[in-house]
């Protein structure tokens, strides 16, 4: 699946049947004209700005933090 950021919109381009199934089932985009919102989320006290493509509910949970790999003492 490819994402292309255009001047006025974001395009999701499926590259196979699995991508198309994901778009239809998970994102709920089964018919022409179906829409899902693109939401900007800013988190107070942090440097994080997140743009989320929201399927289903518009629940705005904080972004997941990635664990650092490497120096762990046992």
mmCIF file of the N, C-alpha and C atoms, coordinates in Angstrom:
data_MODEL
# 
_entry.id   MODEL 
# 
loop_
_atom_site.group_PDB 
_atom_site.id 
_atom_site.type_symbol 
_atom_site.label_atom_id 
_atom_site.label_alt_id 
_atom_site.label_comp_id 
_atom_site.label_asym_id 
_atom_site.label_entity_id 
_atom_site.label_seq_id 
_atom_site.pdbx_PDB_ins_code 
_atom_site.Cartn_x 
_atom_site.Cartn_y 
_atom_site.Cartn_z 
_atom_site.occupancy 
_atom_site.B_iso_or_equiv 
_atom_site.pdbx_formal_charge 
_atom_site.auth_seq_id 
_atom_site.auth_comp_id 
_atom_site.auth_asym_id 
_atom_site.auth_atom_id 
_atom_site.pdbx_PDB_model_num 
ATOM 1   N N  . UNK A 1 1  ? 0.845   -1.161 0.000  1.00 0.00 ? 1  UNK A N  1 
ATOM 2   C CA . UNK A 1 1  ? 0.000   0.000  0.000  1.00 0.00 ? 1  UNK A CA 1 
ATOM 3   C C  . UNK A 1 1  ? 0.898   1.234  0.000  1.00 0.00 ? 1  UNK A C  1 
ATOM 4   N N  . UNK A 1 2  ? 0.536   2.190  -0.815 1.00 0.00 ? 2  UNK A N  1 
ATOM 5   C CA . UNK A 1 2  ? 1.301   3.439  -0.871 1.00 0.00 ? 2  UNK A CA 1 
ATOM 6   C C  . UNK A 1 2  ? 0.418   4.587  -0.412 1.00 0.00 ? 2  UNK A C  1 
ATOM 7   N N  . UNK A 1 3  ? 1.029   5.551  0.260  1.00 0.00 ? 3  UNK A N  1 
ATOM 8   C CA . UNK A 1 3  ? 0.359   6.785  0.627  1.00 0.00 ? 3  UNK A CA 1 
ATOM 9   C C  . UNK A 1 3  ? 1.012   7.913  -0.138 1.00 0.00 ? 3  UNK A C  1 
ATOM 10  N N  . UNK A 1 4  ? 0.195   8.742  -0.753 1.00 0.00 ? 4  UNK A N  1 
ATOM 11  C CA . UNK A 1 4  ? 0.715   9.903  -1.471 1.00 0.00 ? 4  UNK A CA 1 
ATOM 12  C C  . UNK A 1 4  ? 0.076   11.151 -0.893 1.00 0.00 ? 4  UNK A C  1 
ATOM 13  N N  . UNK A 1 5  ? 0.905   12.067 -0.436 1.00 0.00 ? 5  UNK A N  1 
ATOM 14  C CA . UNK A 1 5  ? 0.436   13.322 0.103  1.00 0.00 ? 5  UNK A CA 1 
ATOM 15  C C  . UNK A 1 5  ? 0.403   14.337 -1.029 1.00 0.00 ? 5  UNK A C  1 
ATOM 16  N N  . UNK A 1 6  ? -0.798  14.741 -1.397 1.00 0.00 ? 6  UNK A N  1 
ATOM 17  C CA . UNK A 1 6  ? -0.996  15.708 -2.470 1.00 0.00 ? 6  UNK A CA 1 
ATOM 18  C C  . UNK A 1 6  ? -1.267  17.073 -1.843 1.00 0.00 ? 6  UNK A C  1 
ATOM 19  N N  . UNK A 1 7  ? -1.381  18.078 -2.657 1.00 0.00 ? 7  UNK A N  1 
ATOM 20  C CA . UNK A 1 7  ? -1.587  19.439 -2.147 1.00 0.00 ? 7  UNK A CA 1 
ATOM 21  C C  . UNK A 1 7  ? -2.847  19.558 -1.295 1.00 0.00 ? 7  UNK A C  1 
ATOM 22  N N  . UNK A 1 8  ? -3.927  18.933 -1.694 1.00 0.00 ? 8  UNK A N  1 
ATOM 23  C CA . UNK A 1 8  ? -5.195  19.113 -0.980 1.00 0.00 ? 8  UNK A CA 1 
ATOM 24  C C  . UNK A 1 8  ? -5.780  17.826 -0.395 1.00 0.00 ? 8  UNK A C  1 
ATOM 25  N N  . UNK A 1 9  ? -5.061  16.717 -0.502 1.00 0.00 ? 9  UNK A N  1 
ATOM 26  C CA . UNK A 1 9  ? -5.607  15.456 -0.013 1.00 0.00 ? 9  UNK A CA 1 
ATOM 27  C C  . UNK A 1 9  ? -4.505  14.409 0.149  1.00 0.00 ? 9  UNK A C  1 
ATOM 28  N N  . UNK A 1 10 ? -4.871  13.333 0.826  1.00 0.00 ? 10 UNK A N  1 
ATOM 29  C CA . UNK A 1 10 ? -3.983  12.192 1.019  1.00 0.00 ? 10 UNK A CA 1 
ATOM 30  C C  . UNK A 1 10 ? -4.577  11.028 0.242  1.00 0.00 ? 10 UNK A C  1 
ATOM 31  N N  . UNK A 1 11 ? -3.794  10.386 -0.589 1.00 0.00 ? 11 UNK A N  1 
ATOM 32  C CA . UNK A 1 11 ? -4.275  9.248  -1.366 1.00 0.00 ? 11 UNK A CA 1 
ATOM 33  C C  . UNK A 1 11 ? -3.694  7.955  -0.811 1.00 0.00 ? 11 UNK A C  1 
ATOM 34  N N  . UNK A 1 12 ? -4.557  6.963  -0.642 1.00 0.00 ? 12 UNK A N  1 
ATOM 35  C CA . UNK A 1 12 ? -4.136  5.624  -0.239 1.00 0.00 ? 12 UNK A CA 1 
ATOM 36  C C  . UNK A 1 12 ? -4.276  4.750  -1.473 1.00 0.00 ? 12 UNK A C  1 
ATOM 37  N N  . UNK A 1 13 ? -3.167  4.213  -1.942 1.00 0.00 ? 13 UNK A N  1 
ATOM 38  C CA . UNK A 1 13 ? -3.154  3.437  -3.176 1.00 0.00 ? 13 UNK A CA 1 
ATOM 39  C C  . UNK A 1 13 ? -2.884  1.964  -2.865 1.00 0.00 ? 13 UNK A C  1 
ATOM 40  N N  . UNK A 1 14 ? -3.914  1.115  -2.954 1.00 0.00 ? 14 UNK A N  1 
ATOM 41  C CA . UNK A 1 14 ? -3.704  -0.309 -2.697 1.00 0.00 ? 14 UNK A CA 1 
ATOM 42  C C  . UNK A 1 14 ? -2.828  -0.922 -3.784 1.00 0.00 ? 14 UNK A C  1 
ATOM 43  N N  . UNK A 1 15 ? -1.951  -1.834 -3.384 1.00 0.00 ? 15 UNK A N  1 
ATOM 44  C CA . UNK A 1 15 ? -1.064  -2.491 -4.341 1.00 0.00 ? 15 UNK A CA 1 
ATOM 45  C C  . UNK A 1 15 ? -1.396  -3.965 -4.506 1.00 0.00 ? 15 UNK A C  1 
ATOM 46  N N  . UNK A 1 16 ? -2.568  -4.361 -4.045 1.00 0.00 ? 16 UNK A N  1 
ATOM 47  C CA . UNK A 1 16 ? -2.990  -5.747 -4.172 1.00 0.00 ? 16 UNK A CA 1 
ATOM 48  C C  . UNK A 1 16 ? -4.314  -5.963 -3.470 1.00 0.00 ? 16 UNK A C  1 
ATOM 49  N N  . UNK A 1 17 ? -4.805  -7.201 -3.554 1.00 0.00 ? 17 UNK A N  1 
ATOM 50  C CA . UNK A 1 17 ? -6.095  -7.541 -2.955 1.00 0.00 ? 17 UNK A CA 1 
ATOM 51  C C  . UNK A 1 17 ? -6.081  -7.401 -1.435 1.00 0.00 ? 17 UNK A C  1 
ATOM 52  N N  . UNK A 1 18 ? -4.968  -7.740 -0.789 1.00 0.00 ? 18 UNK A N  1 
ATOM 53  C CA . UNK A 1 18 ? -4.876  -7.627 0.675  1.00 0.00 ? 18 UNK A CA 1 
ATOM 54  C C  . UNK A 1 18 ? -4.993  -6.169 1.106  1.00 0.00 ? 18 UNK A C  1 
ATOM 55  N N  . UNK A 1 19 ? -4.352  -5.263 0.378  1.00 0.00 ? 19 UNK A N  1 
ATOM 56  C CA . UNK A 1 19 ? -4.454  -3.838 0.684  1.00 0.00 ? 19 UNK A CA 1 
ATOM 57  C C  . UNK A 1 19 ? -5.890  -3.352 0.516  1.00 0.00 ? 19 UNK A C  1 
ATOM 58  N N  . UNK A 1 20 ? -6.525  -3.754 -0.568 1.00 0.00 ? 20 UNK A N  1 
ATOM 59  C CA . UNK A 1 20 ? -7.902  -3.354 -0.821 1.00 0.00 ? 20 UNK A CA 1 
ATOM 60  C C  . UNK A 1 20 ? -8.833  -3.889 0.268  1.00 0.00 ? 20 UNK A C  1 
ATOM 61  N N  . UNK A 1 21 ? -8.630  -5.128 0.697  1.00 0.00 ? 21 UNK A N  1 
ATOM 62  C CA . UNK A 1 21 ? -9.440  -5.705 1.764  1.00 0.00 ? 21 UNK A CA 1 
ATOM 63  C C  . UNK A 1 21 ? -9.251  -4.926 3.064  1.00 0.00 ? 21 UNK A C  1 
ATOM 64  N N  . UNK A 1 22 ? -8.012  -4.531 3.368  1.00 0.00 ? 22 UNK A N  1 
ATOM 65  C CA . UNK A 1 22 ? -7.744  -3.741 4.570  1.00 0.00 ? 22 UNK A CA 1 
ATOM 66  C C  . UNK A 1 22 ? -8.483  -2.411 4.514  1.00 0.00 ? 22 UNK A C  1 
ATOM 67  N N  . UNK A 1 23 ? -8.388  -1.731 3.397  1.00 0.00 ? 23 UNK A N  1 
ATOM 68  C CA . UNK A 1 23 ? -9.045  -0.431 3.233  1.00 0.00 ? 23 UNK A CA 1 
ATOM 69  C C  . UNK A 1 23 ? -10.557 -0.561 3.386  1.00 0.00 ? 23 UNK A C  1 
ATOM 70  N N  . UNK A 1 24 ? -11.123 -1.593 2.782  1.00 0.00 ? 24 UNK A N  1 
ATOM 71  C CA . UNK A 1 24 ? -12.576 -1.775 2.837  1.00 0.00 ? 24 UNK A CA 1 
ATOM 72  C C  . UNK A 1 24 ? -13.049 -2.226 4.213  1.00 0.00 ? 24 UNK A C  1 
ATOM 73  N N  . UNK A 1 25 ? -12.403 -3.217 4.788  1.00 0.00 ? 25 UNK A N  1 
ATOM 74  C CA . UNK A 1 25 ? -12.868 -3.791 6.048  1.00 0.00 ? 25 UNK A CA 1 
ATOM 75  C C  . UNK A 1 25 ? -12.443 -2.990 7.280  1.00 0.00 ? 25 UNK A C  1 
ATOM 76  N N  . UNK A 1 26 ? -11.182 -2.682 7.388  1.00 0.00 ? 26 UNK A N  1 
ATOM 77  C CA . UNK A 1 26 ? -10.674 -2.015 8.578  1.00 0.00 ? 26 UNK A CA 1 
ATOM 78  C C  . UNK A 1 26 ? -11.025 -0.531 8.600  1.00 0.00 ? 26 UNK A C  1 
ATOM 79  N N  . UNK A 1 27 ? -10.844 0.152  7.474  1.00 0.00 ? 27 UNK A N  1 
ATOM 80  C CA . UNK A 1 27 ? -11.141 1.577  7.422  1.00 0.00 ? 27 UNK A CA 1 
ATOM 81  C C  . UNK A 1 27 ? -12.601 1.863  7.086  1.00 0.00 ? 27 UNK A C  1 
ATOM 82  N N  . UNK A 1 28 ? -13.322 0.854  6.621  1.00 0.00 ? 28 UNK A N  1 
ATOM 83  C CA . UNK A 1 28 ? -14.744 1.026  6.335  1.00 0.00 ? 28 UNK A CA 1 
ATOM 84  C C  . UNK A 1 28 ? -15.036 1.756  5.041  1.00 0.00 ? 28 UNK A C  1 
ATOM 85  N N  . UNK A 1 29 ? -14.084 1.800  4.134  1.00 0.00 ? 29 UNK A N  1 
ATOM 86  C CA . UNK A 1 29 ? -14.259 2.512  2.865  1.00 0.00 ? 29 UNK A CA 1 
ATOM 87  C C  . UNK A 1 29 ? -14.682 1.515  1.786  1.00 0.00 ? 29 UNK A C  1 
ATOM 88  N N  . UNK A 1 30 ? -15.964 1.136  1.813  1.00 0.00 ? 30 UNK A N  1 
ATOM 89  C CA . UNK A 1 30 ? -16.457 0.112  0.892  1.00 0.00 ? 30 UNK A CA 1 
ATOM 90  C C  . UNK A 1 30 ? -17.082 0.675  -0.375 1.00 0.00 ? 30 UNK A C  1 
ATOM 91  N N  . UNK A 1 31 ? -17.608 1.897  -0.314 1.00 0.00 ? 31 UNK A N  1 
ATOM 92  C CA . UNK A 1 31 ? -18.304 2.486  -1.459 1.00 0.00 ? 31 UNK A CA 1 
ATOM 93  C C  . UNK A 1 31 ? -17.637 3.789  -1.866 1.00 0.00 ? 31 UNK A C  1 
ATOM 94  N N  . UNK A 1 32 ? -17.772 4.151  -3.128 1.00 0.00 ? 32 UNK A N  1 
ATOM 95  C CA . UNK A 1 32 ? -17.273 5.437  -3.607 1.00 0.00 ? 32 UNK A CA 1 
ATOM 96  C C  . UNK A 1 32 ? -17.972 6.551  -2.836 1.00 0.00 ? 32 UNK A C  1 
ATOM 97  N N  . UNK A 1 33 ? -17.230 7.520  -2.395 1.00 0.00 ? 33 UNK A N  1 
ATOM 98  C CA . UNK A 1 33 ? -17.794 8.650  -1.661 1.00 0.00 ? 33 UNK A CA 1 
ATOM 99  C C  . UNK A 1 33 ? -17.756 8.498  -0.151 1.00 0.00 ? 33 UNK A C  1 
ATOM 100 N N  . UNK A 1 34 ? -17.428 7.297  0.343  1.00 0.00 ? 34 UNK A N  1 
ATOM 101 C CA . UNK A 1 34 ? -17.315 7.091  1.787  1.00 0.00 ? 34 UNK A CA 1 
ATOM 102 C C  . UNK A 1 34 ? -16.113 7.889  2.295  1.00 0.00 ? 34 UNK A C  1 
ATOM 103 N N  . UNK A 1 35 ? -16.276 8.509  3.456  1.00 0.00 ? 35 UNK A N  1 
ATOM 104 C CA . UNK A 1 35 ? -15.221 9.353  3.993  1.00 0.00 ? 35 UNK A CA 1 
ATOM 105 C C  . UNK A 1 35 ? -14.852 8.948  5.409  1.00 0.00 ? 35 UNK A C  1 
ATOM 106 N N  . UNK A 1 36 ? -13.608 9.205  5.779  1.00 0.00 ? 36 UNK A N  1 
ATOM 107 C CA . UNK A 1 36 ? -13.156 9.103  7.159  1.00 0.00 ? 36 UNK A CA 1 
ATOM 108 C C  . UNK A 1 36 ? -12.333 10.354 7.448  1.00 0.00 ? 36 UNK A C  1 
ATOM 109 N N  . UNK A 1 37 ? -12.393 10.864 8.685  1.00 0.00 ? 37 UNK A N  1 
ATOM 110 C CA . UNK A 1 37 ? -11.711 12.115 8.987  1.00 0.00 ? 37 UNK A CA 1 
ATOM 111 C C  . UNK A 1 37 ? -10.198 11.963 9.140  1.00 0.00 ? 37 UNK A C  1 
ATOM 112 N N  . UNK A 1 38 ? -9.505  13.037 8.873  1.00 0.00 ? 38 UNK A N  1 
ATOM 113 C CA . UNK A 1 38 ? -8.075  13.178 9.121  1.00 0.00 ? 38 UNK A CA 1 
ATOM 114 C C  . UNK A 1 38 ? -7.961  14.233 10.211 1.00 0.00 ? 38 UNK A C  1 
ATOM 115 N N  . UNK A 1 39 ? -7.421  13.875 11.355 1.00 0.00 ? 39 UNK A N  1 
ATOM 116 C CA . UNK A 1 39 ? -7.451  14.724 12.535 1.00 0.00 ? 39 UNK A CA 1 
ATOM 117 C C  . UNK A 1 39 ? -6.043  15.074 12.987 1.00 0.00 ? 39 UNK A C  1 
ATOM 118 N N  . UNK A 1 40 ? -5.826  16.340 13.328 1.00 0.00 ? 40 UNK A N  1 
ATOM 119 C CA . UNK A 1 40 ? -4.549  16.746 13.914 1.00 0.00 ? 40 UNK A CA 1 
ATOM 120 C C  . UNK A 1 40 ? -4.691  16.708 15.427 1.00 0.00 ? 40 UNK A C  1 
ATOM 121 N N  . UNK A 1 41 ? -3.776  16.033 16.086 1.00 0.00 ? 41 UNK A N  1 
ATOM 122 C CA . UNK A 1 41 ? -3.762  15.926 17.538 1.00 0.00 ? 41 UNK A CA 1 
ATOM 123 C C  . UNK A 1 41 ? -2.471  16.530 18.056 1.00 0.00 ? 41 UNK A C  1 
ATOM 124 N N  . UNK A 1 42 ? -2.572  17.481 18.949 1.00 0.00 ? 42 UNK A N  1 
ATOM 125 C CA . UNK A 1 42 ? -1.407  18.055 19.616 1.00 0.00 ? 42 UNK A CA 1 
ATOM 126 C C  . UNK A 1 42 ? -1.470  17.659 21.079 1.00 0.00 ? 42 UNK A C  1 
ATOM 127 N N  . UNK A 1 43 ? -0.346  17.319 21.669 1.00 0.00 ? 43 UNK A N  1 
ATOM 128 C CA . UNK A 1 43 ? -0.297  16.897 23.056 1.00 0.00 ? 43 UNK A CA 1 
ATOM 129 C C  . UNK A 1 43 ? 0.439   17.939 23.880 1.00 0.00 ? 43 UNK A C  1 
ATOM 130 N N  . UNK A 1 44 ? -0.226  18.430 24.915 1.00 0.00 ? 44 UNK A N  1 
ATOM 131 C CA . UNK A 1 44 ? 0.343   19.452 25.788 1.00 0.00 ? 44 UNK A CA 1 
ATOM 132 C C  . UNK A 1 44 ? 1.598   18.934 26.470 1.00 0.00 ? 44 UNK A C  1 
ATOM 133 N N  . UNK A 1 45 ? 2.575   19.792 26.575 1.00 0.00 ? 45 UNK A N  1 
ATOM 134 C CA . UNK A 1 45 ? 3.793   19.440 27.288 1.00 0.00 ? 45 UNK A CA 1 
ATOM 135 C C  . UNK A 1 45 ? 4.764   18.602 26.486 1.00 0.00 ? 45 UNK A C  1 
ATOM 136 N N  . UNK A 1 46 ? 4.434   18.296 25.268 1.00 0.00 ? 46 UNK A N  1 
ATOM 137 C CA . UNK A 1 46 ? 5.342   17.480 24.459 1.00 0.00 ? 46 UNK A CA 1 
ATOM 138 C C  . UNK A 1 46 ? 5.586   18.117 23.113 1.00 0.00 ? 46 UNK A C  1 
ATOM 139 N N  . UNK A 1 47 ? 6.478   17.527 22.387 1.00 0.00 ? 47 UNK A N  1 
ATOM 140 C CA . UNK A 1 47 ? 6.808   18.040 21.064 1.00 0.00 ? 47 UNK A CA 1 
ATOM 141 C C  . UNK A 1 47 ? 6.065   17.279 19.975 1.00 0.00 ? 47 UNK A C  1 
ATOM 142 N N  . UNK A 1 48 ? 5.130   16.451 20.383 1.00 0.00 ? 48 UNK A N  1 
ATOM 143 C CA . UNK A 1 48 ? 4.498   15.545 19.445 1.00 0.00 ? 48 UNK A CA 1 
ATOM 144 C C  . UNK A 1 48 ? 3.290   16.162 18.768 1.00 0.00 ? 48 UNK A C  1 
ATOM 145 N N  . UNK A 1 49 ? 3.284   16.166 17.474 1.00 0.00 ? 49 UNK A N  1 
ATOM 146 C CA . UNK A 1 49 ? 2.093   16.458 16.690 1.00 0.00 ? 49 UNK A CA 1 
ATOM 147 C C  . UNK A 1 49 ? 1.830   15.214 15.876 1.00 0.00 ? 49 UNK A C  1 
ATOM 148 N N  . UNK A 1 50 ? 0.617   14.755 15.910 1.00 0.00 ? 50 UNK A N  1 
ATOM 149 C CA . UNK A 1 50 ? 0.247   13.524 15.247 1.00 0.00 ? 50 UNK A CA 1 
ATOM 150 C C  . UNK A 1 50 ? -0.939  13.800 14.350 1.00 0.00 ? 50 UNK A C  1 
ATOM 151 N N  . UNK A 1 51 ? -0.882  13.355 13.125 1.00 0.00 ? 51 UNK A N  1 
ATOM 152 C CA . UNK A 1 51 ? -2.017  13.420 12.219 1.00 0.00 ? 51 UNK A CA 1 
ATOM 153 C C  . UNK A 1 51 ? -2.544  12.006 12.107 1.00 0.00 ? 51 UNK A C  1 
ATOM 154 N N  . UNK A 1 52 ? -3.799  11.811 12.490 1.00 0.00 ? 52 UNK A N  1 
ATOM 155 C CA . UNK A 1 52 ? -4.375  10.472 12.532 1.00 0.00 ? 52 UNK A CA 1 
ATOM 156 C C  . UNK A 1 52 ? -5.519  10.358 11.536 1.00 0.00 ? 52 UNK A C  1 
ATOM 157 N N  . UNK A 1 53 ? -5.489  9.306  10.744 1.00 0.00 ? 53 UNK A N  1 
ATOM 158 C CA . UNK A 1 53 ? -6.591  8.948  9.876  1.00 0.00 ? 53 UNK A CA 1 
ATOM 159 C C  . UNK A 1 53 ? -7.523  8.106  10.726 1.00 0.00 ? 53 UNK A C  1 
ATOM 160 N N  . UNK A 1 54 ? -8.703  8.615  11.029 1.00 0.00 ? 54 UNK A N  1 
ATOM 161 C CA . UNK A 1 54 ? -9.576  7.976  12.012 1.00 0.00 ? 54 UNK A CA 1 
ATOM 162 C C  . UNK A 1 54 ? -10.646 7.135  11.347 1.00 0.00 ? 54 UNK A C  1 
ATOM 163 N N  . UNK A 1 55 ? -10.630 5.860  11.644 1.00 0.00 ? 55 UNK A N  1 
ATOM 164 C CA . UNK A 1 55 ? -11.690 4.954  11.202 1.00 0.00 ? 55 UNK A CA 1 
ATOM 165 C C  . UNK A 1 55 ? -12.468 4.553  12.435 1.00 0.00 ? 55 UNK A C  1 
ATOM 166 N N  . UNK A 1 56 ? -13.766 4.502  12.315 1.00 0.00 ? 56 UNK A N  1 
ATOM 167 C CA . UNK A 1 56 ? -14.588 4.160  13.468 1.00 0.00 ? 56 UNK A CA 1 
ATOM 168 C C  . UNK A 1 56 ? -14.743 5.358  14.370 1.00 0.00 ? 56 UNK A C  1 
ATOM 169 N N  . UNK A 1 57 ? -14.457 5.186  15.657 1.00 0.00 ? 57 UNK A N  1 
ATOM 170 C CA . UNK A 1 57 ? -14.632 6.284  16.611 1.00 0.00 ? 57 UNK A CA 1 
ATOM 171 C C  . UNK A 1 57 ? -13.497 7.293  16.473 1.00 0.00 ? 57 UNK A C  1 
ATOM 172 N N  . UNK A 1 58 ? -13.727 8.472  17.001 1.00 0.00 ? 58 UNK A N  1 
ATOM 173 C CA . UNK A 1 58 ? -12.737 9.543  16.932 1.00 0.00 ? 58 UNK A CA 1 
ATOM 174 C C  . UNK A 1 58 ? -11.965 9.671  18.233 1.00 0.00 ? 58 UNK A C  1 
ATOM 175 N N  . UNK A 1 59 ? -11.815 8.562  18.965 1.00 0.00 ? 59 UNK A N  1 
ATOM 176 C CA . UNK A 1 59 ? -11.098 8.578  20.239 1.00 0.00 ? 59 UNK A CA 1 
ATOM 177 C C  . UNK A 1 59 ? -9.651  9.004  20.022 1.00 0.00 ? 59 UNK A C  1 
ATOM 178 N N  . UNK A 1 60 ? -9.216  9.997  20.771 1.00 0.00 ? 60 UNK A N  1 
ATOM 179 C CA . UNK A 1 60 ? -7.870  10.540 20.614 1.00 0.00 ? 60 UNK A CA 1 
ATOM 180 C C  . UNK A 1 60 ? -6.981  10.089 21.758 1.00 0.00 ? 60 UNK A C  1 
ATOM 181 N N  . UNK A 1 61 ? -6.379  8.939  21.625 1.00 0.00 ? 61 UNK A N  1 
ATOM 182 C CA . UNK A 1 61 ? -5.461  8.460  22.649 1.00 0.00 ? 61 UNK A CA 1 
ATOM 183 C C  . UNK A 1 61 ? -4.058  8.968  22.344 1.00 0.00 ? 61 UNK A C  1 
ATOM 184 N N  . UNK A 1 62 ? -3.223  9.133  23.380 1.00 0.00 ? 62 UNK A N  1 
ATOM 185 C CA . UNK A 1 62 ? -1.855  9.602  23.156 1.00 0.00 ? 62 UNK A CA 1 
ATOM 186 C C  . UNK A 1 62 ? -1.073  8.623  22.280 1.00 0.00 ? 62 UNK A C  1 
ATOM 187 N N  . UNK A 1 63 ? -0.068  9.111  21.564 1.00 0.00 ? 63 UNK A N  1 
ATOM 188 C CA . UNK A 1 63 ? 0.721   8.214  20.714 1.00 0.00 ? 63 UNK A CA 1 
ATOM 189 C C  . UNK A 1 63 ? 1.473   7.198  21.554 1.00 0.00 ? 63 UNK A C  1 
ATOM 190 N N  . UNK A 1 64 ? 1.719   6.040  20.977 1.00 0.00 ? 64 UNK A N  1 
ATOM 191 C CA . UNK A 1 64 ? 2.493   5.012  21.668 1.00 0.00 ? 64 UNK A CA 1 
ATOM 192 C C  . UNK A 1 64 ? 3.953   5.411  21.707 1.00 0.00 ? 64 UNK A C  1 
ATOM 193 N N  . UNK A 1 65 ? 4.580   5.139  22.834 1.00 0.00 ? 65 UNK A N  1 
ATOM 194 C CA . UNK A 1 65 ? 6.015   5.425  22.940 1.00 0.00 ? 65 UNK A CA 1 
ATOM 195 C C  . UNK A 1 65 ? 6.802   4.197  22.551 1.00 0.00 ? 65 UNK A C  1 
ATOM 196 N N  . UNK A 1 66 ? 7.813   4.409  21.784 1.00 0.00 ? 66 UNK A N  1 
ATOM 197 C CA . UNK A 1 66 ? 8.671   3.295  21.377 1.00 0.00 ? 66 UNK A CA 1 
ATOM 198 C C  . UNK A 1 66 ? 9.699   3.036  22.456 1.00 0.00 ? 66 UNK A C  1 
ATOM 199 N N  . UNK A 1 67 ? 9.931   1.748  22.705 1.00 0.00 ? 67 UNK A N  1 
ATOM 200 C CA . UNK A 1 67 ? 10.969  1.380  23.662 1.00 0.00 ? 67 UNK A CA 1 
ATOM 201 C C  . UNK A 1 67 ? 12.322  1.477  22.987 1.00 0.00 ? 67 UNK A C  1 
ATOM 202 N N  . UNK A 1 68 ? 13.263  2.013  23.728 1.00 0.00 ? 68 UNK A N  1 
ATOM 203 C CA . UNK A 1 68 ? 14.626  2.073  23.193 1.00 0.00 ? 68 UNK A CA 1 
ATOM 204 C C  . UNK A 1 68 ? 15.269  0.718  23.330 1.00 0.00 ? 68 UNK A C  1 
ATOM 205 N N  . UNK A 1 69 ? 15.946  0.318  22.282 1.00 0.00 ? 69 UNK A N  1 
ATOM 206 C CA . UNK A 1 69 ? 16.675  -0.941 22.311 1.00 0.00 ? 69 UNK A CA 1 
ATOM 207 C C  . UNK A 1 69 ? 18.127  -0.628 22.623 1.00 0.00 ? 69 UNK A C  1 
ATOM 208 N N  . UNK A 1 70 ? 18.760  -1.585 23.247 1.00 0.00 ? 70 UNK A N  1 
ATOM 209 C CA . UNK A 1 70 ? 20.185  -1.370 23.487 1.00 0.00 ? 70 UNK A CA 1 
ATOM 210 C C  . UNK A 1 70 ? 20.533  -1.574 24.930 1.00 0.00 ? 70 UNK A C  1 
ATOM 211 N N  . UNK A 1 71 ? 21.125  -0.573 25.538 1.00 0.00 ? 71 UNK A N  1 
ATOM 212 C CA . UNK A 1 71 ? 21.718  -0.659 26.870 1.00 0.00 ? 71 UNK A CA 1 
ATOM 213 C C  . UNK A 1 71 ? 20.696  -1.030 27.937 1.00 0.00 ? 71 UNK A C  1 
ATOM 214 N N  . UNK A 1 72 ? 20.508  -2.316 28.155 1.00 0.00 ? 72 UNK A N  1 
ATOM 215 C CA . UNK A 1 72 ? 19.682  -2.779 29.271 1.00 0.00 ? 72 UNK A CA 1 
ATOM 216 C C  . UNK A 1 72 ? 20.559  -3.632 30.162 1.00 0.00 ? 72 UNK A C  1 
ATOM 217 N N  . UNK A 1 73 ? 20.522  -3.326 31.448 1.00 0.00 ? 73 UNK A N  1 
ATOM 218 C CA . UNK A 1 73 ? 21.343  -4.076 32.391 1.00 0.00 ? 73 UNK A CA 1 
ATOM 219 C C  . UNK A 1 73 ? 20.541  -5.184 32.995 1.00 0.00 ? 73 UNK A C  1 
ATOM 220 N N  . UNK A 1 74 ? 21.143  -6.341 33.195 1.00 0.00 ? 74 UNK A N  1 
ATOM 221 C CA . UNK A 1 74 ? 20.476  -7.485 33.806 1.00 0.00 ? 74 UNK A CA 1 
ATOM 222 C C  . UNK A 1 74 ? 21.088  -7.813 35.130 1.00 0.00 ? 74 UNK A C  1 
# 
